[in-house]
Amino acid sequence: MANRWPSLFAPAIPLLDTVIELILDKQRSALREGSVLVDPTDPGQEPRVFFFLEQTIRDAAQRPISQEVHFVEIDADGASVPVATRRTWTIAPPPLKNWLKFAAFT
């Protein structure tokens, strides 16, 4: 079977804008509620809060003229760090067998 992934999926590419809008349309309420996510490629042991920020600039008629999505982590000391979009591709809910380890953070 041929590889069906796009060869370019990056900011300023219409495909990314379309995918983000589709996800927001279908999952906005879940994103607002929050979730426990784990990055299996991150060797760190300290929990952090991961924020998804959506910024929209509207014209006088309230039509969106610019939209951006940003990701930020905040650690236990309150320090914030921007997160590279490519790093968000590896985060996922923890495996069910490990869920109790994360219950204390919710």
Order of alpha helices (4+ residues) and beta strands (2+ residues): alpha-beta-beta-beta-alpha
